[in-house]
Amino acid sequence: MSGSCFADVLSELVDLTPLEQAALERLEERQRQVRRGAIVQRENEKCSELFVLRKGLMMSYVLLDDGSRQILRFLFPGDMLGLSSMIYREAPETLCALSDCVISPFDRSVLADLMVAHPRLSAMVLVYSQVERVSLTDRLAALGRTSAKARVAALLLELRNRLRATDKSVTNAFLLGLTQEEVGDATGLTAVHVNRMLRQLEEEGMIAREAGKVTLLDERGLARAANYVNRFERLDLGWLPTPA
């Protein structure tokens, strides 16, 4: 593998200069294989590295006082991992591989050097972190105020949109790659309730399921049911500084 997966994500938003592209490639010079189920970063442990996910699917989560797990985000190729740990001595969340993955670790000081040399890339990291923050705000609002059906529908749309952002061959059908327990931990539902909501969406003709693959049959209906907004769209980046 070569190049920069994070640069591929940013290139969907702005045209990167050759110097910016090269700077981002340096973040991904080191590569590490991670097996499914491995913990890359553990909540409340000391952390000094950030990561770029180059291949596979990961998640971030926290453990609650009763021992239950709340999944915060699902992470896809091109995502920068551990940004929330950047300002803390100890990690505020756990990063775990949901499939066999390839990650590129780099020290936080490397990111600091990149920000000094390339102010626009520094601004783009801010943009990226704000998109994550707003997406988490949507998830928080959904957990507190929407139905189980709406939460599951929103998650299916989010997963499909994130997969399609890195794989243009993805249309309305995609491999879910998650257990019902994992879907439940992301939506605040039990696995039994998740199964019931998936069957309801099938019965209403909004989705179809076969051999672990989900097909979105009525995307507009799903979006209405979920009150879903794709936070990677309709960005206003006219304020960005000019490239160095």
N, C-alpha and C positions, 0 to 999 in steps of 0.2 A: 504494500500500500504506500502511496506517496501523496504529496500535496497536503492541503489542510482541509479537514472536514468542517471546522468552524468557519473558515473562509468561505466555503460553499454556502453555509447558512447565511452569512452576512452578505454574500454576493446577491442573494435574492432581494436584498433591501437597498444596497448601494453598489455602485461600480467601484471595486477596489483597484487601487493603483498597483503596479508591480512591486513597489517597495512595501506596501501594506500586505500584499499577498505573501511576500517572502518573510515578513516579520511574523505572520501568523503560522507559517509553515515551521518556523523555529520552535513554536510552542509544542509541536507534535513530532519532534525529531525522535524522542524516546517512545517506544511502544511496549505495552505489557499485555499479555494474554490473561484473561480473567475467566474462570469457569463459572457456569451457571450456579447460583446460590452463594457465590463468594461475596464477602463484605469488603468493599474498597475503603470505606471510611465509616467509623462507628461513632454514634452519638455520644457526646461527653468525653471523648478521647482527644488528646492533643493532635493538632493537624497543622501542617505547614505546606501542603501541596494542593494544587488544583488539578483538574483533569479535563481532557476533551475525549468524549466518547466517539470512537471511530467506527465501531461495528457492534451490532447487537442492541439489546434492550435492557435498560436498568430502571431502578426506582429509587426514590428517596422517601424515607419514612421516619416517624418518631414513635416511641413506645410510651403509652399512657400509664398512669399510676396503677390502673387495674390490670396491666399486662397486655392490653389490647394494642393493636398496631393501627396507626393512621398513615396511609400512604399519601404523600404530599404531591408528588409529581412522577410521571413516567418520563423517562429520558431516552432520547433517540440519537442516532448518529449525527454528529455536528454540534451536539449540546455541550456547553461548558459546565462541568460538574464541580460542585463545592463552592460556588460563588457566595452562598450564604455563610460559609466558613471563613471567608476572606478577612473578616473584621474581628474574629474571635480566636482565642487561644485554643478553645475546645470546640469540636464540631457540634452544631445544633441539630444535626440530622444524620441518619445512617444512609449510606449509598450501597445498594445491593444489586448484583447482576441477576436479571431475570432470564438470561440466555448466555451462551458463551459469547464473550465480548472481547474487543480490543480497545484499550484506553491509552491515552498519552498523558503521563503525569509531568507536571512542571512546578517548580517552586514559585511561591507567591512573589518573590523578588523579581522573577523574570517578567511577570505581568506588570510590575511597577516600572521596569525599564521600558517595556513596550509603550506604556501610557505616556511616559515622558517623551519618547522619540516620535510617537504617532498620536497626536491629540484626537484625531478623528476616530481612530480605533478605540481610544479610551471612551469617547462618547458613545460608540457603538456597543461597548460592553455595558454601559449605563442603559442604553436602549433595551438591550437584550434582558438585563435584570429587571427592568420595569415591565416588560411584557410578561415575564414570569410572575412578577408581583401581582399584576392585574389578573392574570389567569388564576392565581391562588385566591384572590379576592372573590372572583366568580365562583370558585369551588366552595369557599366559605359561605357565601350567600346561598348557594344551592343546598348545602348541608342543613342550613337552618330554616330555609323557607320554601323549598320545592319538594315535590312528590318523589317517591322512589323511582317511578317511571321516568320522570324528567332527569334525574341524576344519572341513571343508566344510559338514557338516550344521549345526554350531553357528553358522557365519557366516550361512547362509541364514535360520535362525530369528532371529538378531539383526537382520538387515536388515529382515525382514518386521515384526518387533515395533517397530523404530524408525520405519519408514514409517507403520505403523498409528497410532503415538502422535500423529502430526501430520496424518494423513489418515484419518478414521474410515471412509471408504469402502473402505479396503484390508482384504481378508479373508484368504483363503489364497493368493490370486494377486497377484503384483506384478511390476513391470518390474525386472529385475535391475540394469541400468544400469552394469554393470561388465564389463570384459574378463576372460578367464580368467587373463591375466597379473596383473591387479590382485587377483583372488581369491587367486592364488598368492602374491603379495607380502604379503598379509594373513595367510596361513595357513602360510607357510614351505614352499610346494610349487612345483613347476614348473607351467607352463601345461598341459603334457601330462598331468601327474599330476592336476591339477584336472579336466581333461576326462574322465579315466578315472573319477574319483570321482563326478562328476555322472552319468555313464552308469550307474555301479553303483547309485546312488540311484534312478535311473529304473527300472532292471531289477528292483529290489526293491520297486517300487510306492510309494516314499515321496514322489517328486516327479514332476512332468511339466514339460516345457519346450516352448515354441513361440514363435517370433518374438521372442526375447529376454525372454519372460515365464516366470516360474517359478511353478508351483502346488504348494503343499504338500498332498499327498494323505494322508499319514499323519503328522500333527504329533506325536502321542505317540511313534510309532516313531522319528522324527527326534530328539526330545528325549532318548529313552533311548539312542540310538546316540551322541549327542553329549555326554551328561551335562550338558545345557544348563540354566542358571539365568538367568531374566530378572531382572537386577539393578535394574530400575526398579520391581519389585513388592516387596511385603511390607516396606516401609520403616517404621521406628518413629520418628516425628517428634514424639512427645509432649513431648520436652524443649525444643522450640523456644521462644524468648522470645516474649512477647506483642507484637503490632504496636505501633509507636510512635504 
